[in-house]
């Protein structure tokens, strides 16, 4: 079985360095996420100068958690619709086969 090649990287999130290990092919996606998180953090840092770095980071984390939850809910709905379609399709197919 093929194992993806790992590499160690340092992410900089909200002025903090985080060392981690990732699959080499994930680096581009990880770097884009790092950039987006930092962009939002910097934007909110300017909008809410009286907030602490920890509060801003919590707000950013919450924003991304809401996004994740919304996308997961949409995916669950799509999956349920697909499963319903498959069940109905199989029932119709079985009826056709049994009627022949």
N, C-alpha and C positions, 0 to 999 in steps of 0.2 A: 504494500500500500504506500502510495506517495504521501510524504509529509511535507507541508509547505516550509520553505526556508524561513527561519526566524532571524530577526535583527533587533538589536537594542536601539532605542531612540529616546530622546529627551523631548517631552512636550512642554511648552510654556503656556500655561493657562492662568489668566488673571495674575500675572507677575509671579507665578509659582512654577518651579521646574518639577516635572514628574518624569521619572525614568521608568520605562516600561519595555516590554518585549512584544513585538507584533509579527505577523506573517508579512514577509517582504512585499507581497502583492497588495497588501492593505495600506501601504504607506501613503499613497496619493489620497485615498479616501480619508484616512486619519488626519492628514495635514489639512485637508479642506475643512473638516470638522473643527480642528484646532483653530483655524483662522476664523470661522464663523462664530465660535464661542467667544473668542477674544474680541471680535468686532462688536458683538452684542454687549459684552462686559464693558468695553471702552465707551460705547455709546451711553449706556446706563450710568457709568461712572460720571460722565459729564452732566447727564440729566439730573442726577441725584447726588450732588457733591457732599451733602451732609450724611449720607449713608456710609457705613464702614465697608471695606473690601469684602468682608465675610457676608454682609447683608446683600451686596450687589451680586456676589457669586451665588448666594442662595436664590435670589430672584432669577438669575440666568438658569440655574439648575431646574427651578420650578417651571420656567417657560419651556424648556426642552422636555421636561416630564409631561407637561400638558400636550405638547406636540406628539410625543411618543404615544400617550394614551389615546389621543384622537385618531392617530393612524392605526393603532392596534384595534380600536373599535371598528373602524372602517374595514379593516382586513377581516375581522371576525364576521362582520355582516356579509362581506363578499364571499367568504368561505361558506357560510351557512346557505347563502343563495346558490352557490355552486353545488353544494351537497344535495340541496333540494332538487335542483335541475337534474343531477346525475340519477337520483332515486327515481324521479318521474320518467326520465329517459329509459332507464333499465326496466321499469314497470311496463312501459309501452312496448319496448323491444321484446320483452318476455311474452306479452300478450300476442304480438305479431307471430312470434315463433310458435307459440302454443296453438294459435288459430290456423296455422298452415298445415 
